[in-house]
């Protein structure tokens, strides 16, 4: 299971769920309907979260003919089977400092 990097996990819960779902399908991407089934949010909440993620440069939208596919940017996806307890030293330091 792929997950979004720890640096992106402090976002809204819906944003993180979307990034995690997209990380699992990094190569193929997902349609809005596939994301809606995975994230289980209403369409308005999902569209707002997708707009925020796109504005922040965390996702890209690719139109494949009549099909629109959403993909995570490469820098967002962490290593496979990431356990938050195993965050690297920099993430642990960042978590302890009052930013």
Secondary structure in CASP SS format (residue, H / E / C, confidence):
PFRMAT SS
TARGET T0000
AUTHOR 0000-0000-0000
METHOD secondary structure of the structure
MODEL  1
X C 1.00
X C 1.00
X C 1.00
X E 1.00
X C 1.00
X H 1.00
X H 1.00
X H 1.00
X C 1.00
X C 1.00
X C 1.00
X C 1.00
X H 1.00
X H 1.00
X H 1.00
X H 1.00
X H 1.00
X H 1.00
X H 1.00
X H 1.00
X H 1.00
X H 1.00
X H 1.00
X H 1.00
X C 1.00
X C 1.00
X C 1.00
X C 1.00
X C 1.00
X E 1.00
X C 1.00
X H 1.00
X H 1.00
X H 1.00
X H 1.00
X H 1.00
X H 1.00
X H 1.00
X H 1.00
X C 1.00
X C 1.00
X C 1.00
X H 1.00
X H 1.00
X H 1.00
X H 1.00
X H 1.00
X H 1.00
X H 1.00
X H 1.00
X H 1.00
X H 1.00
X H 1.00
X H 1.00
X H 1.00
X C 1.00
X C 1.00
X C 1.00
X E 1.00
X E 1.00
X E 1.00
X E 1.00
X E 1.00
X E 1.00
X C 1.00
X C 1.00
X E 1.00
X E 1.00
X E 1.00
X E 1.00
X E 1.00
X E 1.00
X C 1.00
X H 1.00
X H 1.00
X H 1.00
X E 1.00
X C 1.00
X C 1.00
X C 1.00
X C 1.00
X C 1.00
X C 1.00
X H 1.00
X H 1.00
X H 1.00
X C 1.00
X C 1.00
X H 1.00
X H 1.00
X H 1.00
X H 1.00
X H 1.00
X H 1.00
X H 1.00
X H 1.00
X C 1.00
X C 1.00
X C 1.00
END
